[in-house]
Amino acid sequence: MISNGKVTSYSGQGNVVGNVVAFIFVFGLLLGSIFALSFWTLENAWIPGMAFMVLWTLAFLVAKELLGRGDTLTQQDIHGEHGEHVEPKAH
């Protein structure tokens, strides 16, 4: 990723607290989905099953769609037509 005209080594560089909070949130969703399965019985399958599906899907989508977008460039081309280097554009 290019930030202020410099290539950063990875998208989470310098964001330790934010990364830890995001990890705890997503991991909490995952653990909550697994905990919901502990209420599953043959007489009561719908509510724990739906809670599991919703929490697991949220954990997956938050991690993939919201947090996984740190490596994309916004409005910047870093390669020209045939792979030659292009200077970053001013916004």
MISEMAR-781238 format. One record per atom (N, C-alpha, C, O): residue in one letter; atom name; residue number from 1; chain; y, x, z. Coordinates in Angstrom, 3 decimals, decimal comma, always signed. Example, Ala and Ser with C-alpha at 12.3 -4.5 7.8 and 13.67 -1.06 7.14 Angstrom:
2
[torba "A" "N" 1 "A" [-5,690 +13,190 +7,800]]
[torba "A" "CA" 1 "A" [-4,500 +12,300 +7,800]]
[torba "A" "C" 1 "A" [-3,300 +13,200 +7,800]]
[torba "A" "O" 1 "A" [-3,319 +14,236 +8,465]]
[torba "S" "N" 2 "A" [-2,250 +12,850 +7,080]]
[torba "S" "CA" 2 "A" [-1,060 +13,670 +7,140]]
[torba "S" "C" 2 "A" [+0,030 +12,900 +7,870]]
[torba "S" "O" 2 "A" [+1,138 +13,409 +8,039]]
END
This chain:
91
[torba "M" "N" 1 "A" [-1,169 +0,850 +0,000]]
[torba "M" "CA" 1 "A" [+0,000 +0,000 +0,000]]
[torba "M" "C" 1 "A" [+1,231 +0,895 +0,000]]
[torba "M" "O" 1 "A" [+1,228 +1,977 +0,587]]
[torba "I" "N" 2 "A" [+2,251 +0,442 -0,646]]
[torba "I" "CA" 2 "A" [+3,496 +1,196 -0,695]]
[torba "I" "C" 2 "A" [+4,501 +0,517 +0,225]]
[torba "I" "O" 2 "A" [+4,771 -0,677 +0,092]]
[torba "S" "N" 3 "A" [+5,049 +1,286 +1,154]]
[torba "S" "CA" 3 "A" [+6,046 +0,768 +2,076]]
[torba "S" "C" 3 "A" [+7,208 +1,750 +2,107]]
[torba "S" "O" 3 "A" [+7,026 +2,925 +2,423]]
[torba "N" "N" 4 "A" [+8,381 +1,275 +1,785]]
[torba "N" "CA" 4 "A" [+9,587 +2,108 +1,741]]
[torba "N" "C" 4 "A" [+9,414 +3,307 +0,811]]
[torba "N" "O" 4 "A" [+9,892 +4,402 +1,105]]
[torba "G" "N" 5 "A" [+8,740 +3,098 -0,290]]
[torba "G" "CA" 5 "A" [+8,549 +4,150 -1,264]]
[torba "G" "C" 5 "A" [+7,479 +5,150 -0,927]]
[torba "G" "O" 5 "A" [+7,286 +6,109 -1,674]]
[torba "K" "N" 6 "A" [+6,760 +4,963 +0,192]]
[torba "K" "CA" 6 "A" [+5,694 +5,880 +0,597]]
[torba "K" "C" 6 "A" [+4,362 +5,140 +0,642]]
[torba "K" "O" 6 "A" [+4,308 +3,962 +0,996]]
[torba "V" "N" 7 "A" [+3,314 +5,823 +0,289]]
[torba "V" "CA" 7 "A" [+1,985 +5,238 +0,349]]
[torba "V" "C" 7 "A" [+1,485 +5,329 +1,781]]
[torba "V" "O" 7 "A" [+1,430 +6,417 +2,354]]
[torba "T" "N" 8 "A" [+1,122 +4,191 +2,363]]
[torba "T" "CA" 8 "A" [+0,554 +4,184 +3,708]]
[torba "T" "C" 8 "A" [-0,958 +4,307 +3,602]]
[torba "T" "O" 8 "A" [-1,551 +3,881 +2,610]]
[torba "S" "N" 9 "A" [-1,579 +4,883 +4,609]]
[torba "S" "CA" 9 "A" [-3,010 +5,165 +4,528]]
[torba "S" "C" 9 "A" [-3,856 +3,896 +4,638]]
[torba "S" "O" 9 "A" [-4,920 +3,829 +4,023]]
[torba "Y" "N" 10 "A" [-3,430 +2,908 +5,384]]
[torba "Y" "CA" 10 "A" [-4,115 +1,631 +5,447]]
[torba "Y" "C" 10 "A" [-3,140 +0,562 +5,915]]
[torba "Y" "O" 10 "A" [-2,079 +0,871 +6,458]]
[torba "S" "N" 11 "A" [-3,506 -0,693 +5,702]]
[torba "S" "CA" 11 "A" [-2,565 -1,785 +5,911]]
[torba "S" "C" 11 "A" [-2,204 -2,011 +7,374]]
[torba "S" "O" 11 "A" [-1,144 -2,570 +7,654]]
[torba "G" "N" 12 "A" [-3,046 -1,597 +8,313]]
[torba "G" "CA" 12 "A" [-2,778 -1,856 +9,714]]
[torba "G" "C" 12 "A" [-2,136 -0,705 +10,442]]
[torba "G" "O" 12 "A" [-2,059 -0,725 +11,671]]
[torba "Q" "N" 13 "A" [-1,676 +0,290 +9,730]]
[torba "Q" "CA" 13 "A" [-1,127 +1,478 +10,360]]
[torba "Q" "C" 13 "A" [+0,108 +1,134 +11,181]]
[torba "Q" "O" 13 "A" [+1,047 +0,518 +10,677]]
[torba "G" "N" 14 "A" [+0,100 +1,535 +12,447]]
[torba "G" "CA" 14 "A" [+1,240 +1,298 +13,329]]
[torba "G" "C" 14 "A" [+1,289 -0,085 +13,935]]
[torba "G" "O" 14 "A" [+2,283 -0,436 +14,571]]
[torba "N" "N" 15 "A" [+0,256 -0,878 +13,761]]
[torba "N" "CA" 15 "A" [+0,238 -2,247 +14,286]]
[torba "N" "C" 15 "A" [-0,943 -2,448 +15,233]]
[torba "N" "O" 15 "A" [-1,700 -3,407 +15,079]]
[torba "V" "N" 16 "A" [-1,106 -1,560 +16,205]]
[torba "V" "CA" 16 "A" [-2,277 -1,610 +17,084]]
[torba "V" "C" 16 "A" [-2,311 -2,909 +17,884]]
[torba "V" "O" 16 "A" [-3,356 -3,554 +17,964]]
[torba "V" "N" 17 "A" [-1,204 -3,296 +18,465]]
[torba "V" "CA" 17 "A" [-1,181 -4,500 +19,301]]
[torba "V" "C" 17 "A" [-1,477 -5,736 +18,454]]
[torba "V" "O" 17 "A" [-2,256 -6,597 +18,861]]
[torba "G" "N" 18 "A" [-0,864 -5,823 +17,291]]
[torba "G" "CA" 18 "A" [-1,121 -6,960 +16,401]]
[torba "G" "C" 18 "A" [-2,564 -7,013 +15,936]]
[torba "G" "O" 18 "A" [-3,150 -8,091 +15,832]]
[torba "N" "N" 19 "A" [-3,141 -5,846 +15,656]]
[torba "N" "CA" 19 "A" [-4,536 -5,802 +15,231]]
[torba "N" "C" 19 "A" [-5,472 -6,230 +16,356]]
[torba "N" "O" 19 "A" [-6,450 -6,937 +16,113]]
[torba "V" "N" 20 "A" [-5,182 -5,807 +17,580]]
[torba "V" "CA" 20 "A" [-6,022 -6,186 +18,718]]
[torba "V" "C" 20 "A" [-5,911 -7,683 +18,976]]
[torba "V" "O" 20 "A" [-6,923 -8,336 +19,231]]
[torba "V" "N" 21 "A" [-4,717 -8,235 +18,914]]
[torba "V" "CA" 21 "A" [-4,534 -9,679 +19,119]]
[torba "V" "C" 21 "A" [-5,259 -10,467 +18,036]]
[torba "V" "O" 21 "A" [-5,916 -11,464 +18,335]]
[torba "A" "N" 22 "A" [-5,150 -10,037 +16,788]]
[torba "A" "CA" 22 "A" [-5,844 -10,725 +15,694]]
[torba "A" "C" 22 "A" [-7,351 -10,649 +15,880]]
[torba "A" "O" 22 "A" [-8,054 -11,637 +15,670]]
[torba "F" "N" 23 "A" [-7,852 -9,478 +16,275]]
[torba "F" "CA" 23 "A" [-9,289 -9,334 +16,507]]
[torba "F" "C" 23 "A" [-9,760 -10,264 +17,620]]
[torba "F" "O" 23 "A" [-10,780 -10,939 +17,476]]
[torba "I" "N" 24 "A" [-9,025 -10,302 +18,726]]
[torba "I" "CA" 24 "A" [-9,420 -11,154 +19,854]]
[torba "I" "C" 24 "A" [-9,406 -12,621 +19,442]]
[torba "I" "O" 24 "A" [-10,299 -13,375 +19,828]]
[torba "F" "N" 25 "A" [-8,412 -13,038 +18,666]]
[torba "F" "CA" 25 "A" [-8,330 -14,429 +18,211]]
[torba "F" "C" 25 "A" [-9,513 -14,794 +17,319]]
[torba "F" "O" 25 "A" [-10,165 -15,815 +17,537]]
[torba "V" "N" 26 "A" [-9,790 -13,966 +16,318]]
[torba "V" "CA" 26 "A" [-10,879 -14,266 +15,391]]
[torba "V" "C" 26 "A" [-12,230 -14,166 +16,105]]
[torba "V" "O" 26 "A" [-13,109 -14,999 +15,883]]
[torba "F" "N" 27 "A" [-12,398 -13,158 +16,953]]
[torba "F" "CA" 27 "A" [-13,650 -13,033 +17,692]]
[torba "F" "C" 27 "A" [-13,833 -14,203 +18,655]]
[torba "F" "O" 27 "A" [-14,956 -14,667 +18,852]]
[torba "G" "N" 28 "A" [-12,740 -14,688 +19,259]]
[torba "G" "CA" 28 "A" [-12,811 -15,865 +20,120]]
[torba "G" "C" 28 "A" [-13,251 -17,104 +19,355]]
[torba "G" "O" 28 "A" [-14,031 -17,907 +19,866]]
[torba "L" "N" 29 "A" [-12,749 -17,264 +18,123]]
[torba "L" "CA" 29 "A" [-13,209 -18,382 +17,294]]
[torba "L" "C" 29 "A" [-14,699 -18,273 +17,006]]
[torba "L" "O" 29 "A" [-15,427 -19,264 +17,059]]
[torba "L" "N" 30 "A" [-15,143 -17,062 +16,703]]
[torba "L" "CA" 30 "A" [-16,563 -16,858 +16,415]]
[torba "L" "C" 30 "A" [-17,419 -17,145 +17,646]]
[torba "L" "O" 30 "A" [-18,438 -17,829 +17,545]]
[torba "L" "N" 31 "A" [-17,012 -16,626 +18,811]]
[torba "L" "CA" 31 "A" [-17,767 -16,898 +20,032]]
[torba "L" "C" 31 "A" [-17,739 -18,379 +20,394]]
[torba "L" "O" 31 "A" [-18,732 -18,921 +20,880]]
[torba "G" "N" 32 "A" [-16,599 -19,035 +20,157]]
[torba "G" "CA" 32 "A" [-16,512 -20,475 +20,407]]
[torba "G" "C" 32 "A" [-17,459 -21,265 +19,523]]
[torba "G" "O" 32 "A" [-18,050 -22,252 +19,959]]
[torba "S" "N" 33 "A" [-17,602 -20,827 +18,277]]
[torba "S" "CA" 33 "A" [-18,532 -21,525 +17,385]]
[torba "S" "C" 33 "A" [-19,972 -21,359 +17,860]]
[torba "S" "O" 33 "A" [-20,761 -22,301 +17,794]]
[torba "I" "N" 34 "A" [-20,314 -20,166 +18,337]]
[torba "I" "CA" 34 "A" [-21,665 -19,951 +18,853]]
[torba "I" "C" 34 "A" [-21,882 -20,737 +20,149]]
[torba "I" "O" 34 "A" [-22,962 -21,286 +20,371]]
[torba "F" "N" 35 "A" [-20,859 -20,790 +21,001]]
[torba "F" "CA" 35 "A" [-20,948 -21,558 +22,247]]
[torba "F" "C" 35 "A" [-21,132 -23,049 +21,967]]
[torba "F" "O" 35 "A" [-21,817 -23,739 +22,722]]
[torba "A" "N" 36 "A" [-20,528 -23,549 +20,893]]
[torba "A" "CA" 36 "A" [-20,672 -24,967 +20,550]]
[torba "A" "C" 36 "A" [-22,124 -25,320 +20,258]]
[torba "A" "O" 36 "A" [-22,551 -26,452 +20,487]]
[torba "L" "N" 37 "A" [-22,877 -24,354 +19,755]]
[torba "L" "CA" 37 "A" [-24,293 -24,625 +19,469]]
[torba "L" "C" 37 "A" [-25,119 -24,794 +20,732]]
[torba "L" "O" 37 "A" [-26,215 -25,353 +20,673]]
[torba "S" "N" 38 "A" [-24,624 -24,325 +21,877]]
[torba "S" "CA" 38 "A" [-25,377 -24,485 +23,117]]
[torba "S" "C" 38 "A" [-25,444 -25,953 +23,556]]
[torba "S" "O" 38 "A" [-26,291 -26,306 +24,376]]
[torba "F" "N" 39 "A" [-24,578 -26,802 +23,031]]
[torba "F" "CA" 39 "A" [-24,586 -28,230 +23,364]]
[torba "F" "C" 39 "A" [-25,431 -29,050 +22,393]]
[torba "F" "O" 39 "A" [-25,511 -30,271 +22,524]]
[torba "W" "N" 40 "A" [-26,058 -28,398 +21,427]]
[torba "W" "CA" 40 "A" [-26,828 -29,075 +20,401]]
[torba "W" "C" 40 "A" [-28,155 -29,569 +20,991]]
[torba "W" "O" 40 "A" [-28,928 -28,783 +21,539]]
[torba "T" "N" 41 "A" [-28,412 -30,877 +20,873]]
[torba "T" "CA" 41 "A" [-29,698 -31,464 +21,230]]
[torba "T" "C" 41 "A" [-30,113 -32,376 +20,083]]
[torba "T" "O" 41 "A" [-29,325 -32,630 +19,172]]
[torba "L" "N" 42 "A" [-31,336 -32,866 +20,127]]
[torba "L" "CA" 42 "A" [-31,785 -33,774 +19,070]]
[torba "L" "C" 42 "A" [-31,044 -35,110 +19,129]]
[torba "L" "O" 42 "A" [-30,892 -35,782 +18,108]]
[torba "E" "N" 43 "A" [-30,584 -35,495 +20,320]]
[torba "E" "CA" 43 "A" [-29,842 -36,742 +20,453]]
[torba "E" "C" 43 "A" [-28,359 -36,556 +20,143]]
[torba "E" "O" 43 "A" [-27,679 -37,511 +19,767]]
[torba "N" "N" 44 "A" [-27,859 -35,341 +20,298]]
[torba "N" "CA" 44 "A" [-26,433 -35,071 +20,130]]
[torba "N" "C" 44 "A" [-26,270 -33,861 +19,202]]
[torba "N" "O" 44 "A" [-26,086 -32,735 +19,665]]
[torba "A" "N" 45 "A" [-26,340 -34,103 +17,911]]
[torba "A" "CA" 45 "A" [-26,267 -32,990 +16,963]]
[torba "A" "C" 45 "A" [-24,962 -32,960 +16,183]]
[torba "A" "O" 45 "A" [-24,538 -31,891 +15,746]]
[torba "W" "N" 46 "A" [-24,321 -34,095 +15,997]]
[torba "W" "CA" 46 "A" [-23,152 -34,147 +15,113]]
[torba "W" "C" 46 "A" [-21,929 -33,434 +15,671]]
[torba "W" "O" 46 "A" [-21,317 -32,625 +14,973]]
[torba "I" "N" 47 "A" [-21,570 -33,715 +16,901]]
[torba "I" "CA" 47 "A" [-20,339 -33,131 +17,459]]
[torba "I" "C" 47 "A" [-20,468 -31,616 +17,626]]
[torba "I" "O" 47 "A" [-19,571 -30,893 +17,192]]
[torba "P" "N" 48 "A" [-21,548 -31,098 +18,237]]
[torba "P" "CA" 48 "A" [-21,661 -29,633 +18,314]]
[torba "P" "C" 48 "A" [-21,805 -28,984 +16,934]]
[torba "P" "O" 48 "A" [-21,290 -27,890 +16,703]]
[torba "G" "N" 49 "A" [-22,497 -29,652 +16,029]]
[torba "G" "CA" 49 "A" [-22,664 -29,099 +14,691]]
[torba "G" "C" 49 "A" [-21,351 -29,019 +13,931]]
[torba "G" "O" 49 "A" [-21,068 -28,021 +13,268]]
[torba "M" "N" 50 "A" [-20,557 -30,065 +14,028]]
[torba "M" "CA" 50 "A" [-19,252 -30,064 +13,346]]
[torba "M" "C" 50 "A" [-18,299 -29,070 +14,012]]
[torba "M" "O" 50 "A" [-17,532 -28,391 +13,329]]
[torba "A" "N" 51 "A" [-18,347 -28,983 +15,341]]
[torba "A" "CA" 51 "A" [-17,491 -28,013 +16,036]]
[torba "A" "C" 51 "A" [-17,863 -26,594 +15,612]]
[torba "A" "O" 51 "A" [-16,983 -25,764 +15,382]]
[torba "F" "N" 52 "A" [-19,167 -26,311 +15,507]]
[torba "F" "CA" 52 "A" [-19,604 -25,003 +15,038]]
[torba "F" "C" 52 "A" [-19,085 -24,721 +13,640]]
[torba "F" "O" 52 "A" [-18,537 -23,648 +13,387]]
[torba "M" "N" 53 "A" [-19,248 -25,663 +12,738]]
[torba "M" "CA" 53 "A" [-18,826 -25,453 +11,344]]
[torba "M" "C" 53 "A" [-17,318 -25,238 +11,242]]
[torba "M" "O" 53 "A" [-16,868 -24,368 +10,497]]
[torba "V" "N" 54 "A" [-16,538 -26,017 +11,977]]
[torba "V" "CA" 54 "A" [-15,077 -25,887 +11,919]]
[torba "V" "C" 54 "A" [-14,631 -24,543 +12,495]]
[torba "V" "O" 54 "A" [-13,832 -23,839 +11,876]]
[torba "L" "N" 55 "A" [-15,139 -24,186 +13,670]]
[torba "L" "CA" 55 "A" [-14,727 -22,923 +14,294]]
[torba "L" "C" 55 "A" [-15,179 -21,716 +13,488]]
[torba "L" "O" 55 "A" [-14,420 -20,758 +13,336]]
[torba "W" "N" 56 "A" [-16,397 -21,743 +12,971]]
[torba "W" "CA" 56 "A" [-16,888 -20,615 +12,177]]
[torba "W" "C" 56 "A" [-16,092 -20,486 +10,878]]
[torba "W" "O" 56 "A" [-15,747 -19,378 +10,468]]
[torba "T" "N" 57 "A" [-15,803 -21,610 +10,236]]
[torba "T" "CA" 57 "A" [-15,014 -21,583 +9,000]]
[torba "T" "C" 57 "A" [-13,609 -21,070 +9,269]]
[torba "T" "O" 57 "A" [-13,082 -20,286 +8,480]]
[torba "L" "N" 58 "A" [-12,995 -21,490 +10,359]]
[torba "L" "CA" 58 "A" [-11,666 -20,981 +10,708]]
[torba "L" "C" 58 "A" [-11,693 -19,476 +10,961]]
[torba "L" "O" 58 "A" [-10,798 -18,757 +10,517]]
[torba "A" "N" 59 "A" [-12,716 -18,996 +11,674]]
[torba "A" "CA" 59 "A" [-12,824 -17,558 +11,928]]
[torba "A" "C" 59 "A" [-12,962 -16,795 +10,620]]
[torba "A" "O" 59 "A" [-12,337 -15,749 +10,447]]
[torba "F" "N" 60 "A" [-13,763 -17,298 +9,706]]
[torba "F" "CA" 60 "A" [-13,965 -16,643 +8,420]]
[torba "F" "C" 60 "A" [-12,700 -16,668 +7,582]]
[torba "F" "O" 60 "A" [-12,308 -15,642 +7,027]]
[torba "L" "N" 61 "A" [-12,052 -17,825 +7,481]]
[torba "L" "CA" 61 "A" [-10,878 -17,948 +6,619]]
[torba "L" "C" 61 "A" [-9,659 -17,213 +7,171]]
[torba "L" "O" 61 "A" [-8,886 -16,639 +6,404]]
[torba "V" "N" 62 "A" [-9,482 -17,223 +8,491]]
[torba "V" "CA" 62 "A" [-8,358 -16,479 +9,066]]
[torba "V" "C" 62 "A" [-8,523 -14,996 +8,769]]
[torba "V" "O" 62 "A" [-7,573 -14,330 +8,357]]
[torba "A" "N" 63 "A" [-9,723 -14,484 +8,976]]
[torba "A" "CA" 63 "A" [-9,962 -13,062 +8,738]]
[torba "A" "C" 63 "A" [-9,863 -12,716 +7,257]]
[torba "A" "O" 63 "A" [-9,307 -11,677 +6,900]]
[torba "K" "N" 64 "A" [-10,389 -13,561 +6,407]]
[torba "K" "CA" 64 "A" [-10,440 -13,246 +4,982]]
[torba "K" "C" 64 "A" [-9,120 -13,525 +4,280]]
[torba "K" "O" 64 "A" [-8,613 -12,667 +3,557]]
[torba "E" "N" 65 "A" [-8,562 -14,695 +4,478]]
[torba "E" "CA" 65 "A" [-7,405 -15,118 +3,698]]
[torba "E" "C" 65 "A" [-6,071 -14,694 +4,306]]
[torba "E" "O" 65 "A" [-5,155 -14,319 +3,574]]
[torba "L" "N" 66 "A" [-5,947 -14,746 +5,613]]
[torba "L" "CA" 66 "A" [-4,661 -14,412 +6,225]]
[torba "L" "C" 66 "A" [-4,547 -12,940 +6,582]]
[torba "L" "O" 66 "A" [-3,548 -12,296 +6,263]]
[torba "L" "N" 67 "A" [-5,576 -12,400 +7,250]]
[torba "L" "CA" 67 "A" [-5,513 -11,016 +7,690]]
[torba "L" "C" 67 "A" [-5,967 -10,040 +6,622]]
[torba "L" "O" 67 "A" [-5,603 -8,865 +6,675]]
[torba "G" "N" 68 "A" [-6,737 -10,483 +5,671]]
[torba "G" "CA" 68 "A" [-7,260 -9,595 +4,649]]
[torba "G" "C" 68 "A" [-6,317 -9,344 +3,501]]
[torba "G" "O" 68 "A" [-6,709 -8,702 +2,527]]
[torba "R" "N" 69 "A" [-5,089 -9,823 +3,571]]
[torba "R" "CA" 69 "A" [-4,139 -9,677 +2,476]]
[torba "R" "C" 69 "A" [-3,196 -8,503 +2,651]]
[torba "R" "O" 69 "A" [-2,219 -8,399 +1,910]]
[torba "G" "N" 70 "A" [-3,450 -7,621 +3,596]]
[torba "G" "CA" 70 "A" [-2,547 -6,513 +3,865]]
[torba "G" "C" 70 "A" [-2,548 -5,428 +2,808]]
[torba "G" "O" 70 "A" [-1,653 -4,583 +2,802]]
[torba "D" "N" 71 "A" [-3,538 -5,423 +1,899]]
[torba "D" "CA" 71 "A" [-3,608 -4,363 +0,905]]
[torba "D" "C" 71 "A" [-3,031 -4,772 -0,447]]
[torba "D" "O" 71 "A" [-3,141 -4,013 -1,410]]
[torba "T" "N" 72 "A" [-2,428 -5,935 -0,540]]
[torba "T" "CA" 72 "A" [-1,872 -6,378 -1,810]]
[torba "T" "C" 72 "A" [-0,425 -5,949 -1,928]]
[torba "T" "O" 72 "A" [+0,293 -5,865 -0,931]]
[torba "L" "N" 73 "A" [-0,010 -5,684 -3,120]]
[torba "L" "CA" 73 "A" [+1,378 -5,310 -3,383]]
[torba "L" "C" 73 "A" [+2,138 -6,553 -3,818]]
[torba "L" "O" 73 "A" [+1,632 -7,356 -4,602]]
[torba "T" "N" 74 "A" [+3,320 -6,702 -3,322]]
[torba "T" "CA" 74 "A" [+4,134 -7,833 -3,723]]
[torba "T" "C" 74 "A" [+5,250 -7,344 -4,621]]
[torba "T" "O" 74 "A" [+6,068 -6,516 -4,221]]
[torba "Q" "N" 75 "A" [+5,274 -7,854 -5,818]]
[torba "Q" "CA" 75 "A" [+6,331 -7,598 -6,793]]
[torba "Q" "C" 75 "A" [+6,525 -6,108 -7,080]]
[torba "Q" "O" 75 "A" [+7,655 -5,666 -7,291]]
[torba "Q" "N" 76 "A" [+5,457 -5,342 -7,092]]
[torba "Q" "CA" 76 "A" [+5,562 -3,933 -7,436]]
[torba "Q" "C" 76 "A" [+4,401 -3,546 -8,330]]
[torba "Q" "O" 76 "A" [+3,251 -3,889 -8,054]]
[torba "D" "N" 77 "A" [+4,704 -2,836 -9,394]]
[torba "D" "CA" 77 "A" [+3,661 -2,263 -10,242]]
[torba "D" "C" 77 "A" [+3,554 -0,794 -9,895]]
[torba "D" "O" 77 "A" [+4,562 -0,087 -9,866]]
[torba "I" "N" 78 "A" [+2,340 -0,324 -9,631]]
[torba "I" "CA" 78 "A" [+2,185 +1,091 -9,314]]
[torba "I" "C" 78 "A" [+1,583 +1,856 -10,478]]
[torba "I" "O" 78 "A" [+1,521 +3,085 -10,436]]
[torba "H" "N" 79 "A" [+1,132 +1,152 -11,529]]
[torba "H" "CA" 79 "A" [+0,575 +1,807 -12,700]]
[torba "H" "C" 79 "A" [+1,215 +1,220 -13,954]]
[torba "H" "O" 79 "A" [+1,496 +0,024 -14,027]]
[torba "G" "N" 80 "A" [+1,432 +2,065 -14,911]]
[torba "G" "CA" 80 "A" [+1,968 +1,610 -16,186]]
[torba "G" "C" 80 "A" [+0,878 +1,036 -17,062]]
[torba "G" "O" 80 "A" [-0,202 +0,696 -16,579]]
[torba "E" "N" 81 "A" [+1,158 +0,928 -18,345]]
[torba "E" "CA" 81 "A" [+0,240 +0,298 -19,276]]
[torba "E" "C" 81 "A" [-1,081 +1,052 -19,387]]
[torba "E" "O" 81 "A" [-2,137 +0,423 -19,455]]
[torba "H" "N" 82 "A" [-1,048 +2,376 -19,408]]
[torba "H" "CA" 82 "A" [-2,261 +3,170 -19,581]]
[torba "H" "C" 82 "A" [-2,575 +4,013 -18,350]]
[torba "H" "O" 82 "A" [-3,214 +5,058 -18,478]]
[torba "G" "N" 83 "A" [-2,146 +3,591 -17,161]]
[torba "G" "CA" 83 "A" [-2,467 +4,283 -15,933]]
[torba "G" "C" 83 "A" [-1,455 +5,329 -15,512]]
[torba "G" "O" 83 "A" [-1,647 +5,975 -14,482]]
[torba "E" "N" 84 "A" [-0,375 +5,521 -16,276]]
[torba "E" "CA" 84 "A" [+0,616 +6,507 -15,860]]
[torba "E" "C" 84 "A" [+1,417 +5,984 -14,673]]
[torba "E" "O" 84 "A" [+1,560 +4,778 -14,473]]
[torba "H" "N" 85 "A" [+1,923 +6,915 -13,907]]
[torba "H" "CA" 85 "A" [+2,653 +6,575 -12,683]]
[torba "H" "C" 85 "A" [+3,970 +5,882 -13,034]]
[torba "H" "O" 85 "A" [+4,651 +6,274 -13,982]]
[torba "V" "N" 86 "A" [+4,317 +4,870 -12,279]]
[torba "V" "CA" 86 "A" [+5,571 +4,132 -12,443]]
[torba "V" "C" 86 "A" [+6,309 +4,205 -11,121]]
[torba "V" "O" 86 "A" [+5,707 +3,974 -10,072]]
[torba "E" "N" 87 "A" [+7,585 +4,517 -11,140]]
[torba "E" "CA" 87 "A" [+8,390 +4,566 -9,928]]
[torba "E" "C" 87 "A" [+8,515 +3,142 -9,342]]
[torba "E" "O" 87 "A" [+8,628 +2,174 -10,094]]
[torba "P" "N" 88 "A" [+8,494 +3,015 -8,015]]
[torba "P" "CA" 88 "A" [+8,635 +1,695 -7,399]]
[torba "P" "C" 88 "A" [+9,968 +1,053 -7,775]]
[torba "P" "O" 88 "A" [+10,999 +1,719 -7,861]]
[torba "K" "N" 89 "A" [+9,914 -0,261 -7,996]]
[torba "K" "CA" 89 "A" [+11,118 -1,010 -8,361]]
[torba "K" "C" 89 "A" [+11,923 -1,347 -7,129]]
[torba "K" "O" 89 "A" [+11,362 -1,628 -6,070]]
[torba "A" "N" 90 "A" [+13,236 -1,320 -7,261]]
[torba "A" "CA" 90 "A" [+14,122 -1,755 -6,160]]
[torba "A" "C" 90 "A" [+14,146 -3,271 -6,132]]
[torba "A" "O" 90 "A" [+14,138 -3,915 -7,181]]
[torba "H" "N" 91 "A" [+14,176 -3,842 -4,942]]
[torba "H" "CA" 91 "A" [+14,160 -5,302 -4,815]]
[torba "H" "C" 91 "A" [+15,532 -5,829 -4,943]]
[torba "H" "O" 91 "A" [+15,738 -7,040 -4,865]]
END
